[in-house]
């Protein structure tokens, strides 16, 4: 009930250790950017790495070499995508979304909220998380590229916005 046999436990122990070491090594080589949460694409890769590691550890059908190759490929592809997005604006636009203003000067921007599939309660939760009681007096609430929301008080609005009202990058 608690385990099938001692060999299975030993396998999980050894594979966990080796797969974990391989993952840490790959992440150290690829750099800090690999596990950032700057956008939704980064989150998907991070979740895929965790899922792959779990599969390597628990599935008898996946050999250690195959699993570590899968980890390596996810990290290598993430590296290539981020490398290209830093060097080519057209590629960056293809893989990253733009920040979107949901509230401006204390007023809801319904079209933006509808386009981004965000409701008022979700925005208000972010506003409360920023220590504000409501949208009155807020400069902007921005849906960031990683899905988080930034709340900027009215007095700080000029510092965060271009003259044409677009979010500064």
HELIX and SHEET records of a PDB file:
HELIX    1   1 UNK A    6  UNK A   30  1                                  25    
HELIX    2   2 UNK A   32  UNK A   35  5                                   4    
HELIX    3   3 UNK A   40  UNK A   58  1                                  19    
HELIX    4   4 UNK A   64  UNK A   87  1                                  24    
HELIX    5   5 UNK A   89  UNK A   95  1                                   7    
HELIX    6   6 UNK A  110  UNK A  116  1                                   7    
HELIX    7   7 UNK A  120  UNK A  129  1                                  10    
HELIX    8   8 UNK A  154  UNK A  156  5                                   3    
HELIX    9   9 UNK A  157  UNK A  160  1                                   4    
SHEET    1   A 4 UNK A 107  UNK A 108  0                                        
SHEET    2   A 4 UNK A 100  UNK A 104 -1                                        
SHEET    3   A 4 UNK A 138  UNK A 143 -1                                        
SHEET    4   A 4 UNK A 149  UNK A 153 -1                                        
END                                                                             
